[in-house]
Amino acid sequence: MKETIQDLKSRRSCRAYTDQKIEENVLDQILEAGSYAPSGMGKQSAVMVCIENKQVRDLVAQLNAQIMNADIDPFYGAGVVVVVFADTRVNTYRDDGNLVIGNLLNAANALGVDSCYIYRAREVFKTPKGKELMKEWGLSEDYEGIGNVILGYGKPEGKREAAPRKENYIIKVK
C-alpha cells in the first residue's frame, strides 16, 4: 500500500520526451489499468485509442495544434498518444473518460513511464478530419473525445517538482 500511495504522490506531468520506445508489455499494462477505471453503473462508456503510428500521431498533434492556433507539438515529442473517448449516450460519460485518464497517468508512473494529460480532444474530433479518423477507428459520432494521454520516457527538463499543496485542500466533517 505504501508503494501505491507513493506512486500517486510522485506522478508529475512531463513536457519533453526522448525517442525511447515503450516496451509493448509495459504499454499493455498501462492500457489494461485504464480499462479497470470505475465507471457510472459499470457501463464502461470509455474507449481508448492507442496511437503508436508516427504518421497518425503527428496528424492528431497537428489537429490539436490547429485548435490552439499554434505551430507547436502539443504532445511534446511523446511517441504514444492515447485518445480517450466516451459514449455520450451514457449519462456519466465525461466522468468515466476522465477516470480512465487518471488510471492511465497513475499506472504509467507506477511502471516508470512519463505522461501528461493533453486537452482539446473534444474539439479535435468534432472537426471533419477528426470525425474521419473516428470512423476509421470504428467509433460512431455518439462518442466524444475526452482527452489525450501522452506516454514515453521524459527528458529531465520536461519534469517539475510538485507545487506545495494549497491550504484547506482537505475539509473534514466529523
Secondary structure by P-SEA (a helix, b strand, c coil): caaaaaaaaabbbbcccccccccaaaaaaaaaaaaacccccccccbbbbbbccaaaaaaaaaaaaaaacccccccccccbbbbbbbcccccaaaaaaaaaaaaaaaaaaaacbbbbbbcaaaaaaacaaaaaaaaaacccccbbbcbbbbbccccccccccccccccccccccc
